Amino acid sequence: MVAGRFAPSPSGRMHLGNVFSAMLAWLSAKSQGGEILLRIEDLDPSRSKTEYAEAIMDDFRWLGLLWDRRAENQSCRGQVYREALRLLEEKGLVYPCYCSRDQLHAASAPHASDGRLIYAGTCRSLTPEQRAEKAKQPALRLILPHREIRFTDGLQGDYAMVLDEDMGDIIVRRADDVAAYQLAVVLDDGTEGVTEVVRGRDLLSSTPVQLYIYELLGLKAPKFYHVPMLLAPDGRRLSKRDGDLDLGVLREKMKPEEILGMLANWAGILDHPESVSAKELASVFSWDKVSSKDITVHEKESPFLRGI
Ligand code: GLU
């Protein structure tokens, strides 16, 4: 049985790019008679909000992109992640890392694009107790070997990476004891019966390291499809942070069938941005039609977006 998944991070309302990936995940699974699993990726307690998770689920329902199965939220799976970390520790594959984000930045030449912050002096006034507390829990890094990992992406074709040179040892547990995304996503997809992962092309470069983790944990890897990014006319990616065309705004102005038709047209599934239901799209969907290139969203060219 084919099983795809929605794996939203509830750190904001979905934007069109999120819906684009989710729609393709749904269409791929449904066109093969498969199912969709929903997993709320609320690993990061400082960024995740229940209200966003609720809004995202409501947006999926409104769009007619219904899921068949709900997996446990990542925030409830600490025990599973700890168990896997213990396994990696036993095999001598991880080591504690005491570097702070600032120290890591200090090791590389400053670039204007770093987003470097002026340090506010927070640690200057810590009490000895606070210092002891902070020193207690280091992050854990996974040792990445000198090995090339190759795979064939369903949309982007062949992709290869030399783990130690192109990626470097990755954090698998943060200093605040939260499992890192790369570990959690592998454990979840690998144990929740997911057979295909459809997600944004920005995660293509994470896939080789995830394939390596699948191997370490003895889990079967799914098939991957990395779909194009939606770009604003100035070339930047649509993102939650910019509040670009998020579903809160779009739901006021468009019908769900109009949004799906517009996205399907951008993807290459429909020749025109006609109004269409998710079910209707599933009957004409095929990966052969889907473009692998990023898509620039010109608001004026899309009749449905005019005036937004
Ligand atoms: N939770 C991630 C996101 O919303 C998706 C991770 C994945 O698809 O592997 O960006």
Residues whose N, C-alpha, C, O or C-beta is under 5 A from the ligand:
A	BS01	LIG	A7 P8 S9 E41 V185 R199
